[in-house]
């Protein structure tokens, strides 16, 4: 599409300085060509931004789409018990239909709340599955027109949670690397504005991989041109385990394995010392800040402002809906804004910084330089947030609405100039059918015997 977005009264570029703009944005052949005081050209489609905040499409840097049909379970349990009772108890029940419906639920909610790029950390590739989860996830994202990064996870050893939990879905190192290579060959696009990407993402290295394997995994990922990703320091128990087992805290322990650098990002990072924050900043290792899940599980609050203040890279992530009951990017924006100020004071973070984390910060984290910012030459990944709802009435600065209102309602969004959301809906999506599918699959999963494979 070639079009111009006009009547922009409240625009954000996504820059760390919180730069705003007004006027219009012109898009030609999927690229932003001009921003400013522009008049429509003859025959050019006009998108009216009256009543909207215009921003870069949001980038969700860590998710677990398989959890969208596992909401509300173990709601009052902390992380370790939740892990046993939710992902590790229910993984055998996720047949092809269940994962497809679950992925669709999560992707739809993400799209309708401003996401245009989604990174999904999928770590379930067990032998009992008679389908390829990677193929399914790329297919569902492609149907909606979203950019999709598969953080191809897995584990060579699993945590033992007790007799009531099914055996963990482990792979051999060879199986993991072969699966990573196959996904890379099929879907990894190393261009500046790819629709599909692959990253190397063993689940949680201090629990799920042998130390020597970490070195080999990092070397193979870099040989393939892939970034590295994993969970790290999600609560205080991660550091305690790593200290007791390996004699180091998690970040310096991984540094010795070649797992720090500008091609590495970690989800959570709740429990960090000042020295670890500084080491992450010095090496360019990025954070996927997951404020909702960390709060829901009582795990703590990541020192995102401290890392940002040292020039480090911070991005924003929803995390799996099994740990926060939503895949809402608006809630992620507000949670980051409010929780950081609750713990660090009113000066901890401002709205422009949080939006930067969710746009340019996310693009840098994923290594996709062509997105995340509204400027000439950038891919036209653009979200128009509707600010004509009652929760925004009386707001003196409507530009703050996507961050401070606690929700995000999208009127239009575009990925590379192609429409994803139009007039608040996803064209071609039967939302009623998705609701029926979700209810049926969720009921079936709940009724299935615990030890019965999918």
MARZANU-646552 format. One line per field, with one value per residue (C-alpha): x, y, z; residue number from 1; residue in three letters. Coordinates in nm, 4 decimals, decimal comma. Layout:
N
c1: X;...
c2: Y;...
c3: Z;...
n: NUM;...
res: Ala;...
# end
This chain:
454
c1: 0,0000;0,0976;-0,0769;-0,0441;-0,1493;-0,2855;-0,4075;-0,1482;-0,1769;0,0043;0,2943;0,5884;0,9007;1,0086;1,3406;1,4915;1,4555;1,0774;1,0677;0,7207;0,5890;0,2762;0,1565;0,1591;0,3496;0,3859;0,4377;0,5477;0,6183;0,6185;0,8693;0,8238;0,9342;0,8480;0,7180;0,5940;0,3484;0,2361;-0,0586;-0,2082;-0,0922;-0,3418;-0,4736;-0,2993;-0,5026;-0,5568;-0,5615;-0,7129;-0,5366;-0,7875;-0,8454;-0,5359;-0,1856;0,0557;0,3584;0,5880;0,4412;0,5156;0,7764;0,7075;1,0446;0,9449;0,6298;0,4969;0,2001;0,1244;0,0071;-0,2964;-0,5156;-0,3586;-0,4789;-0,5816;-0,4065;-0,2026;-0,3093;-0,1810;0,1463;0,4990;0,7204;0,8585;0,5222;0,3567;0,6101;0,5289;0,1535;0,1149;0,3659;0,5258;0,1986;0,0036;0,2575;0,1532;-0,2015;-0,1037;-0,1960;-0,1851;-0,5310;-0,4618;-0,1374;-0,2928;-0,5876;-0,3613;-0,1218;-0,4095;-0,5559;-0,2260;-0,1376;-0,4829;-0,4665;-0,1158;-0,2166;-0,5269;-0,3172;-0,0455;0,2121;0,3458;0,6452;0,6271;0,9064;0,7807;1,0059;0,8765;1,0610;0,8283;0,9588;0,9068;0,8979;0,5283;0,4176;0,3164;0,3394;0,6009;0,5309;0,7659;0,5796;0,2473;0,3629;0,5063;0,1859;-0,0414;0,1678;0,1826;-0,1943;-0,2249;0,0590;0,2798;0,6565;0,7497;1,0681;1,0851;1,3159;1,3699;1,3926;1,4476;1,6308;1,8768;1,7925;1,4762;1,3940;1,2313;0,9201;0,7901;0,5806;0,2693;0,4471;0,5065;0,8695;1,0186;1,0200;1,3946;1,6004;1,9546;2,2008;2,2139;1,8340;1,8260;2,0961;1,9438;1,6039;1,7663;1,9453;1,6312;1,4345;1,7158;1,7306;1,3565;1,2653;1,5634;1,5767;1,8802;1,7627;1,6971;1,3165;1,2381;0,8960;1,0491;1,3526;1,4946;1,6918;1,8664;1,6932;1,7599;1,4963;1,6842;2,0578;2,1366;1,8671;1,8154;2,1536;2,4900;2,7575;2,9750;2,6771;2,6230;2,9564;2,8787;2,5272;2,6568;2,9215;2,6716;2,4172;2,6746;2,7937;2,4332;2,4070;2,1499;2,1020;2,0979;1,8081;1,6938;1,5256;1,7593;1,7380;1,3579;1,3575;1,6084;1,6091;1,7978;2,0991;2,0881;2,0886;2,3703;2,5830;2,5308;2,5900;2,8546;2,9955;2,8930;2,5934;2,4053;2,5398;2,9146;2,8605;2,7160;2,9892;3,2393;3,0343;3,0328;2,6746;2,7042;2,7171;2,5157;2,3610;2,2232;1,9083;1,7592;1,4007;1,3149;1,6475;1,4615;1,7430;2,0612;2,3457;2,4786;2,7854;2,5662;2,3695;2,6963;2,8257;2,5094;2,5427;2,9133;2,8605;2,5430;2,3395;1,9711;1,6788;1,3272;1,1393;0,8287;0,6602;0,3183;0,4323;0,6976;0,4348;0,1657;0,4095;0,5479;0,8972;1,0085;1,0834;1,3648;1,6092;1,5234;1,5789;1,9255;2,0254;1,8747;2,0548;2,3908;2,3212;2,2085;1,9314;1,5873;1,2864;0,9324;0,7655;0,4276;0,5509;0,3136;-0,0536;-0,0338;0,1576;-0,0425;-0,3752;-0,3263;-0,1201;-0,2002;0,0779;-0,1102;-0,1075;0,2651;0,3298;0,1308;0,2761;0,6314;0,5441;0,3592;0,5616;0,8956;0,7672;0,6148;0,9510;1,1914;1,0043;0,8411;1,1718;1,2370;1,0879;0,8701;0,6156;0,8459;1,1124;0,8654;0,7383;1,1002;1,1570;0,8554;0,9663;1,3308;1,4456;1,2648;1,4002;1,7573;1,7080;1,5932;1,8554;1,6035;1,7303;1,4686;1,1795;1,0948;1,1180;0,9118;1,1578;1,2166;1,3765;1,2310;0,9838;0,6253;0,5406;0,2942;0,0217;-0,2615;-0,3928;-0,7532;-0,7875;-1,1586;-1,2635;-1,3959;-1,0760;-0,8927;-1,1540;-1,0079;-0,6486;-0,4596;-0,1906;-0,3557;-0,0145;0,0410;-0,2655;-0,1022;0,1283;-0,0728;-0,4311;-0,3723;-0,5023;-0,4336;-0,7039;-0,5779;-0,7727;-0,5255;-0,1879;0,0511;0,3471;0,5710;0,2833;0,0434;-0,2682;-0,2978;-0,5699;-0,8313;-1,0941;-1,0291;-1,0684;-0,8505;-0,9821;-1,0786;-1,0803;-1,4001;-1,3714;-1,6835;-1,5415;-1,2142;-1,4066;-1,5853;-1,2599;-1,0920;-1,3731;-1,3775;-0,9997;-0,9662;-1,2416;-1,0819;-0,7407;-0,8922;-1,0739;-0,7821;-0,6057;-0,2856;-0,0503;-0,2097;0,0016;-0,1622
c2: 0,0000;0,3605;0,5911;0,8931;0,9137;1,2630;1,4768;1,3407;1,5518;1,3027;1,1059;0,9251;0,8342;0,5647;0,7375;0,7131;1,0903;1,0560;1,2538;1,3499;1,4829;1,6125;1,6318;1,3331;1,0176;0,9057;0,5384;0,4096;0,0456;-0,0494;0,2159;0,5497;0,8142;1,1388;1,2825;1,6354;1,8818;1,6762;1,7018;1,3885;1,3167;1,2446;0,8906;0,8319;0,6553;0,8718;0,7294;0,9829;0,9816;1,2112;1,0769;0,8577;0,8383;0,7293;0,5223;0,2541;-0,0936;-0,2538;-0,5306;-0,8125;-0,9744;-1,2764;-1,4849;-1,8405;-1,8704;-2,2257;-2,0872;-1,9002;-2,2028;-2,2383;-1,9185;-1,8929;-2,2099;-2,2130;-1,8529;-1,8224;-2,0097;-1,8755;-1,9533;-2,2979;-2,4479;-2,2707;-2,4234;-2,7706;-2,7195;-2,5385;-2,5736;-2,8955;-3,0588;-2,9697;-2,9974;-3,3557;-3,2328;-2,9809;-3,1566;-2,9761;-2,8223;-2,7037;-2,5296;-2,3763;-2,2321;-2,1181;-1,9432;-1,7760;-1,6431;-1,4897;-1,3440;-1,1909;-1,0224;-0,8965;-0,7540;-0,5854;-0,4178;-0,2781;-0,5503;-0,5828;-0,8037;-1,1056;-1,3240;-1,6554;-1,8655;-2,2143;-2,4908;-2,7893;-3,0182;-3,3663;-3,6952;-3,7620;-3,4626;-3,5747;-3,2227;-2,9492;-2,6672;-2,4319;-2,4695;-2,4153;-2,0988;-1,9401;-2,0294;-1,8624;-1,5455;-1,5321;-1,5503;-1,2339;-1,0562;-1,0164;-1,0267;-1,3406;-1,4510;-1,8096;-1,8365;-2,2084;-2,3457;-2,6835;-2,8600;-3,1449;-3,2016;-3,1224;-3,0134;-3,2864;-3,1469;-3,4684;-3,7746;-3,5758;-3,3934;-3,5629;-3,6154;-3,2995;-3,2787;-3,3149;-3,3556;-3,4692;-3,1964;-3,3361;-3,3248;-2,9672;-2,8472;-3,0364;-2,8774;-2,5371;-2,5869;-2,7048;-2,4028;-2,1701;-2,3122;-2,2785;-1,9516;-1,7387;-1,4141;-1,2053;-0,8907;-0,5624;-0,5965;-0,9704;-1,1243;-1,4368;-1,4924;-1,7673;-1,7366;-2,0007;-2,0275;-2,3148;-2,2810;-2,1937;-2,2681;-2,3005;-2,5694;-2,7216;-2,7523;-2,8980;-2,6262;-2,7724;-2,7840;-2,4116;-2,3374;-2,5635;-2,4210;-2,0630;-2,1498;-2,3240;-2,0423;-1,7845;-2,0015;-1,9987;-1,6217;-1,6505;-1,4499;-1,6183;-1,6035;-1,7723;-1,7222;-1,5914;-1,4770;-1,4918;-1,4981;-1,5251;-1,9036;-1,8909;-1,7211;-1,9468;-2,2569;-2,1272;-2,0252;-2,3592;-2,5636;-2,3665;-2,1195;-1,8074;-1,5855;-1,6365;-1,3466;-1,3988;-1,7755;-1,7308;-1,4837;-1,7660;-1,9740;-1,7137;-1,6166;-1,2377;-0,9871;-0,7686;-1,0815;-1,2038;-1,1174;-1,2570;-1,2713;-1,1450;-1,0597;-0,9803;-1,0656;-0,8827;-0,7272;-0,3867;-0,5604;-0,7861;-0,4880;-0,3193;-0,6346;-0,6597;-0,2944;-0,3249;-0,6280;-0,5015;-0,7961;-0,7017;-0,7451;-0,8577;-0,6884;-0,8910;-0,6812;-0,8507;-1,2097;-1,1161;-0,9318;-1,2016;-1,4713;-1,2561;-1,2901;-0,9283;-0,6292;-0,6205;-0,3260;-0,2102;0,1610;0,0863;-0,1036;0,1673;0,4360;0,2708;0,2729;-0,0892;-0,2291;-0,2847;-0,4226;-0,5029;-0,8428;-0,9845;-1,3364;-1,6318;-1,5836;-1,8758;-1,6432;-1,3253;-1,4220;-1,1773;-1,0999;-0,7305;-0,4940;-0,2004;-0,3739;-0,4428;-0,0736;0,0364;-0,2342;-0,1312;0,2346;0,1849;-0,0942;0,0730;0,3962;0,2072;0,0543;0,3215;0,6465;0,8841;0,9515;0,5841;0,5958;0,8156;0,7274;0,8011;0,5672;0,2822;0,3305;0,3320;-0,0038;-0,1432;-0,0118;0,0755;-0,1213;-0,4287;-0,3892;-0,3603;-0,6584;-0,8785;-0,7421;-0,6026;-0,2519;-0,1716;-0,1480;0,0152;0,3820;0,6214;0,7928;0,8101;0,4919;0,2709;-0,0083;0,1137;-0,0782;0,1705;0,1525;0,4026;0,3812;0,4939;0,7498;0,8194;0,5773;0,6880;0,5893;0,8631;1,1343;1,4216;1,3286;1,6547;1,4948;1,2289;1,1189;0,9457;0,7253;0,4074;0,3957;0,5382;0,4277;0,0619;-0,0639;-0,0232;-0,0128;-0,0156;0,1514;0,0659;-0,1020;-0,1804;-0,4117;-0,3033;-0,0886;-0,3844;-0,3492;-0,5809;-0,4101;-0,2047;-0,0072;-0,2073;-0,5496;-0,8143;-0,8635;-1,2228;-1,3245;-1,4830;-1,3796;-1,5704;-1,8913;-1,8329;-1,7949;-2,1259;-2,2989;-2,1619;-2,2809;-2,6280;-2,6773;-2,5429;-2,7752;-3,0721;-2,9980;-2,9654;-3,2991;-3,4976;-3,7363;-3,5884;-3,8618;-3,9113;-3,7716;-3,5444
c3: 0,0000;-0,0669;0,1763;0,3982;0,7638;0,8218;1,1125;1,3544;1,6672;1,8930;1,7453;1,9017;1,7044;1,9515;2,0259;2,3731;2,4116;2,3916;2,0671;1,9497;1,6205;1,4534;1,0950;0,8625;0,7696;0,4074;0,3208;-0,0194;-0,1012;0,2652;0,3740;0,5491;0,3019;0,4774;0,8049;0,8560;0,7089;0,4097;0,1745;0,0173;-0,3341;-0,6130;-0,5782;-0,2475;0,0202;0,3271;0,6804;0,9198;1,2591;1,4284;1,7786;1,7670;1,9029;1,6286;1,7288;1,5942;1,6011;1,9362;1,9639;2,2107;2,2822;2,4941;2,4902;2,5281;2,2949;2,4055;2,7407;2,6042;2,6873;3,0339;3,1978;3,5614;3,6786;4,0018;4,0401;4,3978;4,3557;4,3213;4,0246;4,1098;4,2048;3,9124;3,6726;3,8036;3,7980;3,4652;3,1765;3,3016;3,4017;3,0896;2,8069;2,7116;2,6451;2,3772;2,0551;1,7227;1,7559;2,1098;2,0132;1,7023;1,8940;2,1767;1,9387;1,7565;2,0813;2,1864;1,8484;1,8060;2,1442;2,0756;1,7380;1,8784;2,1508;1,9268;1,8591;1,5075;1,5928;1,8219;1,9567;2,0901;2,3118;2,2408;2,4205;2,3728;2,0978;2,2487;2,0588;2,1441;1,9347;1,5857;1,4412;1,4098;1,6586;1,4723;1,1444;1,3191;1,4969;1,1827;0,9972;1,2519;1,2680;0,8890;0,8583;1,0659;0,8853;1,1946;1,1998;1,3909;1,5638;1,6864;1,9850;1,9290;2,2811;2,4357;2,7144;2,7410;3,1057;3,2955;3,6453;3,8520;4,0177;4,1766;4,0934;4,0031;3,7178;3,3795;3,2765;3,1245;2,7422;2,6894;2,3719;2,3233;2,2335;1,8804;1,8509;1,9779;1,7390;1,4466;1,5184;1,5435;1,2136;1,0353;1,1583;1,0538;0,7030;0,6574;0,8271;0,9260;0,7267;0,8205;0,6384;0,8206;0,8109;0,8031;0,8387;0,9934;1,2116;1,4335;1,7578;1,9677;2,3050;2,5463;2,8147;3,1341;3,1113;3,4798;3,5132;3,1668;2,9934;3,0943;3,1296;2,8548;2,6196;2,6624;2,4969;2,2025;2,1663;2,1578;1,9020;1,6736;1,7046;1,6062;1,3187;1,1951;1,2455;1,5254;1,8407;2,1826;2,4272;2,7486;3,0844;3,3524;3,7149;3,7163;4,0953;4,3800;4,3535;4,0222;4,1796;4,4857;4,2641;4,0438;4,3421;4,5158;4,2007;4,0108;4,2634;4,0684;4,0192;3,6884;3,4798;3,5415;3,5149;3,1665;3,0755;3,1157;2,8682;2,5904;2,6658;2,6885;2,4057;2,1718;2,0185;2,3529;2,5437;2,8625;2,9831;3,3336;3,5084;3,8291;4,0703;3,9684;4,1637;4,0620;3,9188;3,7060;3,5725;3,4827;3,3102;3,1012;3,0001;2,9193;2,6972;2,5269;2,6573;2,6533;2,8903;2,7998;3,0848;3,1801;3,4504;3,4456;3,4901;3,7448;3,9487;3,9161;4,0320;4,3113;4,1689;4,1984;3,9787;3,7238;3,7485;3,3985;3,4715;3,6098;3,2962;3,0749;3,2732;3,2060;2,8333;2,8271;2,6115;2,7617;2,5759;2,6821;2,6868;2,7785;2,8652;2,8596;2,9390;3,1823;3,4136;3,3627;3,1992;2,9140;2,6079;2,6240;2,5221;2,6706;3,0066;2,9641;2,8974;3,2001;3,4255;3,3418;3,3996;3,7279;3,8909;3,8279;3,9811;4,2750;4,3598;4,2381;4,2842;4,0419;3,8660;3,7903;3,4421;3,2223;2,9559;2,6640;2,7976;2,8433;2,4887;2,3688;2,5389;2,3545;2,0137;1,9415;2,2445;2,1171;1,7653;1,8966;2,1266;1,8397;1,6016;1,3518;1,2708;1,0085;1,2556;1,5875;1,4882;1,2828;1,0485;0,6729;0,5471;0,8194;0,7529;0,7887;1,1059;1,2511;1,5153;1,5560;1,9121;1,9513;2,2317;2,1980;2,4734;2,8147;2,9978;2,8062;2,8623;3,0624;2,9844;2,9417;2,7273;2,5090;2,3784;2,7132;2,6734;2,5356;2,8390;3,1282;3,0585;3,1447;2,8119;2,4435;2,1784;1,8220;1,5422;1,2652;1,2394;0,9562;0,9080;0,6236;0,5000;0,4901;0,7055;1,0044;1,2097;1,0266;1,2180;1,5322;1,3730;1,2135;0,8592;0,7941;1,1601;1,2934;1,6572;1,7541;1,6094;1,7937;2,1193;2,0554;1,9675;2,2798;2,5071;2,3507;2,3618;2,7151;2,8399;2,6666;2,8158;3,1610;3,1319;2,9876;3,2269;3,3552;3,2334;2,8933;2,6084;2,3534
n: 1;2;3;4;5;6;7;8;9;10;11;12;13;14;15;16;17;18;19;20;21;22;23;24;25;26;27;28;29;30;31;32;33;34;35;36;37;38;39;40;41;42;43;44;45;46;47;48;49;50;51;52;53;54;55;56;57;58;59;60;61;62;63;64;65;66;67;68;69;70;71;72;73;74;75;76;77;78;79;80;81;82;83;84;85;86;87;88;89;90;91;92;93;94;95;96;97;98;99;100;101;102;103;104;105;106;107;108;109;110;111;112;113;114;115;116;117;118;119;120;121;122;123;124;125;126;127;128;129;130;131;132;133;134;135;136;137;138;139;140;141;142;143;144;145;146;147;148;149;150;151;152;153;154;155;156;157;158;159;160;161;162;163;164;165;166;167;168;169;170;171;172;173;174;175;176;177;178;179;180;181;182;183;184;185;186;187;188;189;190;191;192;193;194;195;196;197;198;199;200;201;202;203;204;205;206;207;208;209;210;211;212;213;214;215;216;217;218;219;220;221;222;223;224;225;226;227;228;229;230;231;232;233;234;235;236;237;238;239;240;241;242;243;244;245;246;247;248;249;250;251;252;253;254;255;256;257;258;259;260;261;262;263;264;265;266;267;268;269;270;271;272;273;274;275;276;277;278;279;280;281;282;283;284;285;286;287;288;289;290;291;292;293;294;295;296;297;298;299;300;301;302;303;304;305;306;307;308;309;310;311;312;313;314;315;316;317;318;319;320;321;322;323;324;325;326;327;328;329;330;331;332;333;334;335;336;337;338;339;340;341;342;343;344;345;346;347;348;349;350;351;352;353;354;355;356;357;358;359;360;361;362;363;364;365;366;367;368;369;370;371;372;373;374;375;376;377;378;379;380;381;382;383;384;385;386;387;388;389;390;391;392;393;394;395;396;397;398;399;400;401;402;403;404;405;406;407;408;409;410;411;412;413;414;415;416;417;418;419;420;421;422;423;424;425;426;427;428;429;430;431;432;433;434;435;436;437;438;439;440;441;442;443;444;445;446;447;448;449;450;451;452;453;454
res: Unk;Unk;Unk;Unk;Unk;Unk;Unk;Unk;Unk;Unk;Unk;Unk;Unk;Unk;Unk;Unk;Unk;Unk;Unk;Unk;Unk;Unk;Unk;Unk;Unk;Unk;Unk;Unk;Unk;Unk;Unk;Unk;Unk;Unk;Unk;Unk;Unk;Unk;Unk;Unk;Unk;Unk;Unk;Unk;Unk;Unk;Unk;Unk;Unk;Unk;Unk;Unk;Unk;Unk;Unk;Unk;Unk;Unk;Unk;Unk;Unk;Unk;Unk;Unk;Unk;Unk;Unk;Unk;Unk;Unk;Unk;Unk;Unk;Unk;Unk;Unk;Unk;Unk;Unk;Unk;Unk;Unk;Unk;Unk;Unk;Unk;Unk;Unk;Unk;Unk;Unk;Unk;Unk;Unk;Unk;Unk;Unk;Unk;Unk;Unk;Unk;Unk;Unk;Unk;Unk;Unk;Unk;Unk;Unk;Unk;Unk;Unk;Unk;Unk;Unk;Unk;Unk;Unk;Unk;Unk;Unk;Unk;Unk;Unk;Unk;Unk;Unk;Unk;Unk;Unk;Unk;Unk;Unk;Unk;Unk;Unk;Unk;Unk;Unk;Unk;Unk;Unk;Unk;Unk;Unk;Unk;Unk;Unk;Unk;Unk;Unk;Unk;Unk;Unk;Unk;Unk;Unk;Unk;Unk;Unk;Unk;Unk;Unk;Unk;Unk;Unk;Unk;Unk;Unk;Unk;Unk;Unk;Unk;Unk;Unk;Unk;Unk;Unk;Unk;Unk;Unk;Unk;Unk;Unk;Unk;Unk;Unk;Unk;Unk;Unk;Unk;Unk;Unk;Unk;Unk;Unk;Unk;Unk;Unk;Unk;Unk;Unk;Unk;Unk;Unk;Unk;Unk;Unk;Unk;Unk;Unk;Unk;Unk;Unk;Unk;Unk;Unk;Unk;Unk;Unk;Unk;Unk;Unk;Unk;Unk;Unk;Unk;Unk;Unk;Unk;Unk;Unk;Unk;Unk;Unk;Unk;Unk;Unk;Unk;Unk;Unk;Unk;Unk;Unk;Unk;Unk;Unk;Unk;Unk;Unk;Unk;Unk;Unk;Unk;Unk;Unk;Unk;Unk;Unk;Unk;Unk;Unk;Unk;Unk;Unk;Unk;Unk;Unk;Unk;Unk;Unk;Unk;Unk;Unk;Unk;Unk;Unk;Unk;Unk;Unk;Unk;Unk;Unk;Unk;Unk;Unk;Unk;Unk;Unk;Unk;Unk;Unk;Unk;Unk;Unk;Unk;Unk;Unk;Unk;Unk;Unk;Unk;Unk;Unk;Unk;Unk;Unk;Unk;Unk;Unk;Unk;Unk;Unk;Unk;Unk;Unk;Unk;Unk;Unk;Unk;Unk;Unk;Unk;Unk;Unk;Unk;Unk;Unk;Unk;Unk;Unk;Unk;Unk;Unk;Unk;Unk;Unk;Unk;Unk;Unk;Unk;Unk;Unk;Unk;Unk;Unk;Unk;Unk;Unk;Unk;Unk;Unk;Unk;Unk;Unk;Unk;Unk;Unk;Unk;Unk;Unk;Unk;Unk;Unk;Unk;Unk;Unk;Unk;Unk;Unk;Unk;Unk;Unk;Unk;Unk;Unk;Unk;Unk;Unk;Unk;Unk;Unk;Unk;Unk;Unk;Unk;Unk;Unk;Unk;Unk;Unk;Unk;Unk;Unk;Unk;Unk;Unk;Unk;Unk;Unk;Unk;Unk;Unk;Unk;Unk;Unk;Unk;Unk;Unk;Unk;Unk;Unk;Unk;Unk;Unk;Unk;Unk;Unk;Unk;Unk;Unk;Unk;Unk;Unk;Unk;Unk;Unk;Unk;Unk;Unk;Unk;Unk;Unk;Unk;Unk;Unk;Unk;Unk;Unk;Unk;Unk;Unk;Unk;Unk;Unk;Unk;Unk;Unk;Unk;Unk;Unk;Unk;Unk;Unk
# end
